[in-house]
Amino acid sequence: MSLEKIIVFIKIVENSASLQSPILRKLNQNDRLSKIRKELENSVIDDMLLFSKKVNDEFSVLEYEEEENFYLKDVIDDQNILYLKRVYWKFLSNQLKLDYGRIMSFDGIKIANKQAYSINKCELDEIDSYKKGQLEFESKEDWIKKTNLFVDVDGINITDFAKLGLSVRSLRDKSFNNEVMSAYKYIEIGKVSLKFNKEDLKLTEEFKNDVVNAIKSKNSEEGFEKITDDYGQFIPTEVILGGRIYFKDIKKLLANSADTSNDASVNIGIGSSNANVGFNFNNSETTSKFYNFNHIKLLGGKHPDDENFDEKAWIDSLKDYQNWNCIEFKNPISIFQLLSFDDDLPNLPDDLPDNLPNDLQDSRKTIYESLGNKILYTSTEGCEYFLNKPGRFRTFELKNIPRNILQIVYDKKADIYATIYDTNENSKNVFFNCKILREPGAKPSIIIHGIQKEFKQCKYKLKIKIMIIGYDTDFNPILSDTSVELIKNVYDPQNSCEFYSIPLKQKLDSMLEKNIPFFGIPVLENFDLKKKRYVNLPKVTFCTFIISNYPTSDSYESFPFNFKLLKTPFVDLNTSSINPKCVSLYFSKNNDYKPIFLNQKINQIKYYAGQQELEGHHV
């Protein structure tokens, strides 16, 4: 192989045009391109330039991973010209920090401080679109979503991130209601769409190490909250670049501001940093940085300061890709979803919690199991039940569970719980029992039994409270304050051991003193209402769940039984809510009790079956 160097003319091109005069270097044509890159990287080449070959006035590029397989002589032409083509998405990625996570906020989208990943390549599509329209808001979540550049998209994950962006301050700010009722006129110039596949995003070592440290931590949840603060909540896997300018809808603005403003003037003008259309409303309430009565917002493009808005000049400035900005995000994923199922986490500890798998190659699974179970979903459904013959049951399909939550249930990473009551306060001598039916390939259903002492044909309007508890495999950020300790015990009648209670990690008295909410079904024996005697239980699984990181004490309460002469003991709920409650019975005395069946009404909970002293006991 010859070691003789030849004179090479290096041309940097973009869109078939040369960006500068040729650069002369002496290079060995028999060297691999990977070696040529190292030789030129300090003076000529950077990671935004790829080796290119000109064929029929078109430039084809060679990806980084192929440079080891080609020699310099394979790409230079007969005149010893070496073409380097600028990949301008790399420039845009660096300038706009597209390889950083994002955080939704009341003041608009924010870029994370730390880099979680690097982008190896992306799919770039030219758009060159022009759009004029009006931006209105349907709710506070919709306002957060659209002002954080999720304009024409919808979905559960986007709504979740939007809810997270609603800070306590924004919810208390009275002027926020005016902002939600506002409207914008806008002009949008879309230039390109950048799409990223997870396979093309490489995690940084710093991010991996911080994930490991969070798993090691005694408080994993706090550790992962810090990671989202540092690295962002989500990554948009599609970004629209170009320019957009917002103007206030003057008519709607004046109408909505009449009650909150004392002074108004109009003075049309614009500046690049604090662009304004001259609305000078003296309003004592604060507003977000995105929405200010004195400003419009300019994304991308250039415009002279202190001049009236010149649409043509602004559009012309967008011909230069260096003036583009992010104008819309699509298809966001959680920052933790970057962890693929075959990612190795470095230096994983040997003393991980007992519930973690032995094989720790599944790093996403490691994370969500270390965070524990969460309340993933709750809802209240209405149901009509016609009890026309003894033993009849009603099957109620759960059609409204979101697809992402349903998938977690299908993957056996979550369980469904339900409670039920009759909305008719005057109905008597009937209580309802429900079971969860899960069949392969079908949506979950609830089997409802109406139990009467003496059969009477009747039609009931029922309320069903659904709660789904399991692992948050999607890393939903708004579930951070609803951790649940889930305890499962299997009773098998084939085993000789007796099943009297479910052991808890904490003492019951201690939990009651600390007002830690818990729900469960302690079982002593099984009582058959039809035969009116005790029978053996089949093989069943009993679940007890403890809300170990509950947000507020408003979510739960302990109620004592009330007693009236010749009346069945009852619990007065003292609530205006018409939704069913998740109820668990606990005894404050260590006595042997006959089975108790709780019957929930709108404002009361009554019990049926065995007679015993209930004084001092609670639900």
C-alpha positions in Angstrom: 0.0 0.0 0.0 1.4 3.4 -1.0 2.2 5.9 1.7 2.6 8.8 -0.8 0.3 11.7 -0.1 -1.5 13.6 -2.8 -3.0 17.1 -2.9 -6.7 17.0 -2.2 -9.2 19.8 -2.8 -11.8 19.7 0.0 -15.1 21.3 -0.8 -17.9 21.8 1.8 -21.3 21.7 0.1 -24.9 22.1 1.1 -27.9 21.6 -1.1 -25.5 21.2 -4.1 -23.9 24.6 -3.5 -20.4 25.2 -2.2 -20.3 27.1 1.0 -16.7 28.3 0.8 -13.5 28.2 -1.2 -11.8 24.8 -1.5 -9.3 23.8 1.3 -6.1 22.1 0.3 -4.6 19.2 2.2 -2.1 16.5 1.6 -3.8 13.1 2.3 -3.1 9.5 1.6 -5.7 8.2 -0.8 -5.2 4.6 0.5 -6.2 5.6 4.1 -9.6 4.6 5.4 -12.2 7.4 5.7 -12.3 6.9 9.5 -8.6 7.8 9.6 -9.1 10.8 7.3 -11.8 12.1 9.6 -9.4 12.0 12.6 -6.7 13.7 10.6 -9.1 16.6 9.6 -11.3 16.9 12.7 -9.2 19.6 14.3 -9.2 22.0 11.4 -11.7 21.1 8.7 -14.3 18.5 9.6 -16.8 18.2 12.4 -19.7 15.9 13.3 -22.1 18.0 11.0 -20.0 17.1 7.9 -20.2 13.7 6.1 -18.1 12.4 3.3 -19.9 12.6 0.0 -19.5 11.6 -3.6 -20.8 13.5 -6.5 -22.6 11.5 -9.2 -24.6 13.2 -12.0 -24.7 16.5 -10.1 -26.1 14.9 -7.0 -24.4 14.2 -3.8 -24.7 10.9 -1.9 -23.4 10.8 1.7 -21.7 8.1 3.6 -22.9 7.4 7.2 -20.4 7.5 10.0 -20.6 3.7 10.7 -19.5 3.0 7.0 -16.4 5.2 7.1 -14.3 2.2 8.3 -15.2 0.3 5.1 -14.2 2.9 2.5 -11.0 4.5 1.4 -10.3 8.1 0.4 -9.7 6.9 -3.2 -13.3 5.6 -3.3 -14.9 9.0 -2.9 -12.6 11.6 -4.5 -13.1 12.3 -8.2 -10.7 12.5 -11.1 -9.6 16.0 -10.0 -8.9 14.8 -6.5 -11.8 16.8 -5.1 -13.2 15.5 -1.7 -16.7 16.7 -1.0 -18.0 17.1 2.5 -21.7 17.6 2.8 -23.1 19.5 5.7 -25.9 17.7 7.5 -27.8 20.7 8.7 -30.1 18.8 11.0 -27.0 18.3 13.1 -26.5 22.1 13.3 -30.2 22.5 14.2 -30.0 19.8 16.8 -27.0 21.5 18.4 -28.5 25.0 18.2 -31.9 24.1 19.5 -30.7 21.5 21.9 -33.0 18.8 20.4 -31.0 16.2 22.2 -32.2 17.5 25.6 -35.4 16.6 27.3 -38.3 19.1 27.7 -40.4 20.2 30.6 -44.0 21.6 30.3 -44.6 24.6 32.4 -47.0 27.6 32.9 -44.4 29.8 31.3 -44.0 27.7 28.2 -41.7 24.8 27.2 -38.4 24.6 29.1 -35.2 22.8 28.1 -33.6 20.5 30.6 -30.3 21.4 32.1 -28.6 18.0 31.5 -28.3 15.9 28.4 -29.9 12.4 28.6 -29.2 11.3 25.1 -27.5 12.0 21.8 -29.0 11.8 18.3 -27.2 9.6 15.9 -29.5 10.2 12.9 -33.0 11.4 12.1 -35.6 11.3 9.4 -35.9 14.8 7.8 -38.8 15.7 5.6 -39.2 19.1 3.9 -42.5 20.8 4.5 -42.5 24.4 3.2 -46.0 25.1 4.5 -47.7 28.4 5.1 -50.6 28.6 7.5 -52.8 31.3 9.0 -55.2 30.5 11.8 -56.6 31.2 15.2 -55.6 29.5 18.4 -58.3 29.1 21.1 -58.3 27.1 24.3 -60.9 24.7 25.6 -59.4 24.2 29.1 -56.4 24.9 31.3 -54.8 21.7 30.2 -55.5 22.7 26.6 -53.9 26.1 27.2 -50.8 24.4 28.7 -50.6 21.9 25.8 -50.8 24.5 23.0 -48.6 27.1 24.6 -46.0 24.4 25.1 -46.0 23.8 21.3 -48.4 20.7 21.2 -50.9 22.4 18.9 -52.5 19.9 16.5 -51.9 16.8 18.6 -53.9 14.9 21.2 -53.5 11.8 23.4 -53.4 10.6 26.9 -49.7 11.0 27.4 -49.7 14.6 26.1 -52.7 15.4 28.5 -50.7 13.9 31.4 -47.7 16.1 30.7 -50.0 19.1 30.3 -51.5 18.4 33.8 -48.0 18.3 35.2 -47.4 21.7 33.7 -50.3 23.2 35.7 -48.4 24.5 38.7 -50.0 25.4 42.0 -49.3 29.1 41.2 -51.0 28.9 37.9 -54.1 27.3 39.3 -54.4 30.0 42.0 -53.8 32.8 39.6 -57.1 34.5 38.8 -55.8 36.0 35.5 -55.2 32.4 34.3 -59.0 32.1 33.6 -58.7 35.2 31.3 -55.8 33.6 29.5 -57.8 30.4 28.9 -60.6 32.5 27.4 -58.1 34.3 25.1 -57.4 33.8 21.4 -54.5 34.3 19.1 -54.2 35.0 15.5 -51.1 33.4 14.1 -49.0 32.9 11.0 -46.9 29.8 10.7 -44.2 28.8 8.2 -43.3 25.1 8.5 -39.9 24.3 7.0 -38.9 20.7 8.0 -40.1 17.9 10.1 -37.5 15.9 12.1 -38.5 12.5 13.4 -36.4 10.4 15.8 -36.6 6.7 16.4 -35.7 5.4 19.9 -33.1 3.2 18.3 -31.3 6.4 17.0 -31.1 8.0 20.5 -28.0 7.0 22.5 -28.2 7.5 26.3 -25.4 9.4 28.0 -23.4 7.7 30.6 -24.3 10.4 33.1 -28.0 9.7 32.7 -27.4 5.9 33.1 -25.4 6.5 36.3 -28.0 8.8 37.8 -30.7 6.1 37.1 -28.5 3.6 38.9 -28.1 5.9 41.9 -31.8 6.5 42.0 -32.4 2.7 42.1 -29.8 2.4 44.9 -31.4 5.2 46.9 -33.6 4.4 49.8 -36.1 6.8 48.4 -36.2 5.8 44.7 -39.2 8.0 43.9 -37.4 11.1 45.1 -34.4 10.1 43.1 -36.4 9.7 39.9 -38.2 13.0 40.5 -34.7 14.7 40.6 -33.8 13.0 37.3 -36.9 14.5 35.6 -36.0 17.9 37.0 -32.4 17.5 35.6 -33.1 15.7 32.3 -36.7 16.7 31.5 -40.0 14.9 31.6 -40.3 13.9 28.0 -38.7 13.8 24.6 -40.7 14.8 21.5 -40.0 12.2 18.8 -41.1 14.6 16.1 -40.3 18.3 15.9 -41.5 20.8 13.3 -39.0 23.6 12.6 -39.7 27.0 11.0 -41.3 30.1 12.3 -44.5 31.2 14.0 -45.8 34.6 15.1 -48.7 35.2 17.4 -51.0 38.2 17.5 -53.8 38.8 20.0 -57.3 38.6 18.8 -58.2 42.2 19.6 -62.0 41.9 19.7 -62.0 38.9 22.0 -59.2 40.3 24.1 -61.1 43.5 24.7 -64.3 41.7 25.6 -62.6 39.3 28.0 -60.6 42.0 29.7 -63.4 44.5 30.3 -64.0 43.3 33.8 -60.3 43.2 34.9 -58.8 46.2 33.2 -58.9 49.9 34.1 -57.0 51.3 31.1 -56.4 50.3 27.5 -54.5 51.8 24.5 -53.6 50.5 21.1 -50.1 51.1 19.6 -49.0 48.6 16.9 -45.3 47.8 17.0 -42.9 44.8 17.3 -39.5 44.1 18.6 -37.5 40.9 18.4 -37.0 40.4 22.1 -40.1 42.0 23.6 -42.3 42.2 20.6 -45.6 44.1 21.3 -48.8 45.1 19.6 -49.3 48.0 21.9 -52.0 46.6 24.2 -51.4 48.4 27.5 -53.7 46.8 30.0 -53.2 47.8 33.7 -54.0 44.5 35.3 -53.0 43.8 38.9 -53.0 40.0 38.3 -49.9 38.3 37.0 -49.7 36.5 33.7 -47.4 33.9 32.2 -44.4 34.8 30.1 -46.1 33.2 27.1 -49.3 35.3 27.4 -48.8 38.9 28.3 -51.2 41.7 27.5 -48.2 43.8 26.3 -46.6 41.3 24.0 -46.9 39.0 21.0 -44.7 36.0 20.7 -42.2 35.4 17.9 -40.8 31.9 17.2 -38.1 31.7 14.6 -37.1 34.2 11.9 -35.7 37.7 12.3 -37.3 41.1 12.4 -35.9 44.5 12.9 -36.5 46.1 16.3 -39.0 48.9 16.7 -40.6 48.5 13.4 -44.1 47.5 12.3 -44.4 43.9 11.5 -43.3 43.1 7.9 -44.5 39.7 7.1 -42.5 39.4 3.8 -39.2 40.4 5.6 -39.9 37.8 8.3 -40.7 35.1 5.8 -37.6 35.9 3.8 -35.5 35.5 7.0 -36.7 31.9 7.3 -35.0 31.0 4.0 -31.9 30.6 6.2 -32.2 27.5 8.3 -30.0 29.1 11.0 -33.1 31.3 11.8 -35.5 28.3 12.3 -36.9 27.5 15.7 -39.1 24.7 17.2 -42.7 25.6 16.4 -44.4 22.3 17.2 -43.7 19.1 19.1 -45.4 15.7 18.5 -45.4 12.2 19.9 -43.7 12.8 23.2 -42.4 9.9 25.3 -41.2 9.8 28.9 -37.5 10.3 29.4 -37.4 6.8 31.0 -38.8 5.2 27.9 -35.5 5.7 26.3 -34.3 2.8 28.4 -34.7 -0.1 26.1 -35.4 -3.6 27.3 -31.9 -4.7 26.5 -30.0 -1.7 28.0 -27.3 -2.5 30.5 -27.3 -0.3 33.5 -23.7 0.1 34.9 -22.7 -0.9 38.4 -26.1 -2.2 39.5 -26.1 -2.9 43.2 -26.3 -6.4 44.7 -28.7 -5.4 47.4 -31.7 -4.2 45.3 -35.2 -4.5 46.8 -36.6 -8.1 47.0 -39.2 -7.4 44.4 -36.7 -6.7 41.6 -36.0 -9.4 39.0 -32.8 -11.5 39.1 -32.0 -10.6 35.5 -31.4 -6.9 35.5 -30.8 -6.4 31.8 -34.4 -5.2 31.5 -33.6 -1.7 32.9 -37.1 -0.2 32.3 -38.6 -3.0 34.3 -36.0 -2.5 37.0 -37.1 1.1 37.3 -40.8 0.7 37.4 -40.6 -2.2 39.9 -38.3 -0.2 42.1 -40.9 2.6 42.1 -43.6 0.2 43.2 -47.3 0.0 42.4 -49.3 3.1 41.7 -53.0 4.0 41.2 -52.9 4.2 37.4 -56.6 4.9 36.8 -59.9 5.6 38.5 -63.3 6.3 37.1 -67.0 6.0 38.0 -69.4 4.3 35.7 -73.2 4.2 35.6 -75.0 0.8 35.1 -78.6 -0.4 34.9 -79.3 -3.8 36.5 -82.6 -5.6 36.0 -83.1 -8.3 38.6 -85.9 -10.4 37.0 -85.1 -13.8 38.5 -83.2 -15.3 41.4 -79.5 -15.8 40.8 -79.4 -13.5 37.8 -76.2 -11.6 37.3 -75.2 -8.7 35.1 -72.0 -8.5 33.1 -70.7 -5.0 32.6 -67.9 -4.4 30.1 -65.3 -1.8 31.0 -65.2 0.0 27.7 -63.8 3.4 28.8 -60.4 2.3 30.1 -57.7 4.2 28.2 -55.7 2.1 25.7 -52.3 2.6 27.4 -53.8 1.5 30.8 -55.6 -1.4 29.2 -52.3 -2.6 27.7 -50.7 -2.6 31.2 -53.6 -4.8 32.4 -53.2 -7.1 29.4 -49.5 -7.4 30.2 -50.5 -8.5 33.7 -48.7 -5.6 35.3 -51.9 -4.2 36.9 -55.0 -5.4 38.6 -58.6 -4.0 38.5 -60.6 -3.3 41.7 -64.2 -2.2 41.9 -66.9 -1.2 44.4 -70.6 -0.6 43.7 -73.7 0.9 45.2 -77.4 1.4 44.4 -78.3 5.1 43.7 -81.8 4.7 45.1 -81.6 5.6 48.8 -85.0 4.0 49.4 -84.3 0.5 48.2 -84.1 -2.1 51.0 -83.1 -5.6 51.6 -80.7 -5.9 48.8 -76.9 -5.5 48.5 -74.6 -5.8 45.6 -71.5 -7.8 45.1 -69.1 -7.5 42.1 -66.2 -9.5 40.7 -63.7 -8.8 38.0 -63.8 -11.0 34.9 -60.7 -11.1 32.8 -60.8 -13.3 29.7 -58.0 -13.6 27.1 -58.4 -11.3 24.2 -61.4 -9.5 25.7 -61.8 -6.2 27.6 -62.2 -6.7 31.3 -65.7 -6.9 32.7 -67.5 -6.7 36.0 -69.9 -9.5 37.1 -72.6 -7.9 39.4 -74.8 -10.0 41.7 -77.8 -8.5 43.5 -78.3 -10.4 46.7 -81.8 -10.4 48.4 -83.1 -12.2 51.4 -86.4 -12.7 49.6 -86.5 -12.3 45.9 -88.3 -9.3 44.5 -88.2 -8.3 40.8 -86.7 -4.8 40.5 -84.7 -2.5 38.3 -81.7 -0.7 39.8 -79.4 2.1 38.7 -76.0 1.4 40.0 -72.7 3.4 40.4 -69.4 1.5 39.9 -66.1 2.9 41.1 -63.2 1.4 39.1 -59.6 1.5 40.4 -56.6 0.1 38.5 -53.4 -0.5 40.5 -50.1 -1.7 39.1 -46.8 -0.8 37.7 -46.5 2.4 35.7 -44.7 1.0 32.7 -45.3 4.2 30.8 -43.6 6.4 33.5 -46.6 8.7 33.7 -45.3 11.8 35.4 -48.6 12.8 37.1 -48.7 9.6 39.1 -45.7 10.4 41.3 -47.8 11.0 44.5 -49.9 7.9 44.4 -47.5 5.0 45.4 -49.3 1.9 46.7 -48.0 -1.0 48.6 -49.8 -4.1 47.2 -49.9 -7.3 49.3 -51.2 -10.4 47.7 -51.9 -13.7 49.5 -53.1 -16.9 47.9 -55.4 -19.2 49.8 -55.2 -22.8 48.6 -57.7 -25.2 50.3 -55.4 -28.1 49.3 -52.8 -26.8 51.8 -53.2 -27.7 55.4 -52.4 -24.2 56.7 -55.2 -22.0 57.9 -55.8 -18.6 56.3 -56.9 -16.1 59.0 -55.4 -12.8 58.0 -53.0 -11.0 55.7 -49.7 -10.0 57.3 -48.7 -6.4 56.9 -45.2 -4.9 56.9 -46.4 -2.3 59.5 -48.4 -2.9 62.7 -52.0 -2.1 62.2 -52.2 0.0 65.4 -49.3 2.1 64.1 -50.9 2.6 60.7 -54.2 3.7 62.4 -52.3 6.2 64.6 -50.6 7.7 61.6 -53.8 7.8 59.6 -52.3 5.7 56.8 -55.1 4.7 54.5 -55.4 1.0 53.6 -58.0 -1.2 52.0 -58.3 -5.0 52.1 -60.5 -8.0 52.9 -59.5 -9.8 56.1 -61.2 -13.2 55.9 -61.8 -15.7 58.8 -64.2 -18.1 57.2 -66.6 -18.2 54.2 -70.3 -17.8 54.8 -72.8 -19.1 52.2 -76.0 -16.9 52.2 -78.0 -19.5 50.3 -77.1 -22.4 52.6 -76.8 -20.1 55.6 -73.7 -21.9 56.8 -70.0 -21.8 56.6 -68.3 -23.5 53.6 -64.8 -24.0 52.4 -63.2 -21.3 50.2 -62.0 -22.1 46.7 -58.4 -21.2 45.7 -58.4 -17.4 45.7 -56.0 -14.5 45.9 -56.7 -11.8 48.5 -55.3 -8.3 47.9 -54.5 -5.6 50.4 -53.2 -2.2 49.3 -51.8 0.6 51.4 -51.5 4.1 50.0 -48.0 4.7 51.2 -47.5 8.2 49.6 -50.9 9.7 49.6 -51.2 13.4 48.4 -53.7 14.8 50.9 -55.8 13.6 53.8 -58.9 14.7 51.9 -58.5 11.4 49.9 -59.5 9.2 52.8 -61.2 9.2 56.2 -62.0 6.8 59.1 -65.7 6.5 60.1 -67.1 4.8 63.2 -70.4 2.9 63.3 -73.5 4.7 64.5 -76.2 3.0 66.5 -80.0 3.7 66.8 -82.5 1.8 68.7 -83.9 -1.1 66.7 -81.9 0.0 63.7 -79.1 -1.7 61.8 -75.7 -0.2 62.7 -74.5 2.2 60.0 -71.8 4.5 59.0 -72.7 8.1 58.1 -70.5 9.3 55.2 -71.3 13.0 55.6 -70.4 13.7 52.1 -71.9 15.5 49.1 -70.1 13.3 46.6 -72.3 10.8 44.8 -69.4 8.6 43.8 -68.9 5.1 45.3 -66.2 4.8 48.0 -63.5 2.2 48.4 -64.2 0.8 51.9 -62.4 -1.5 54.2 -63.6 -2.7 57.6 -61.3 -3.0 60.6 -61.9 -4.1 64.2 -60.3 -2.3 67.1 -60.9 -5.3 69.4 -59.3 -8.7 69.1 -62.6 -10.7 69.2 -63.9 -13.5 67.0 -66.5 -12.0 64.7 -69.1 -13.5 62.5 -68.8 -12.4 58.8 -70.0 -8.9 58.0 -71.2 -7.8 54.6 -71.1 -4.0 54.0 -73.8 -2.5 51.8 -72.9 1.0 50.5 -75.5 3.6 49.8 -75.1 7.2 48.7 -74.6 8.7 52.2 -74.5 5.6 54.4 -72.8 2.2 54.7 -74.9 -0.5 56.4 -73.9 -4.1 57.3 -75.7 -7.4 57.0 -75.4 -10.9 58.5 -74.0 -11.8 61.9 -75.0 -9.9 65.1 -72.2 -8.7 67.2 -71.0 -5.7 69.2 -69.6 -3.2 66.7 -69.0 -0.3 69.0 -65.5 1.1 68.6 -65.0 -0.4 65.2 -64.6 1.6 62.0 -64.6 1.6 58.2 
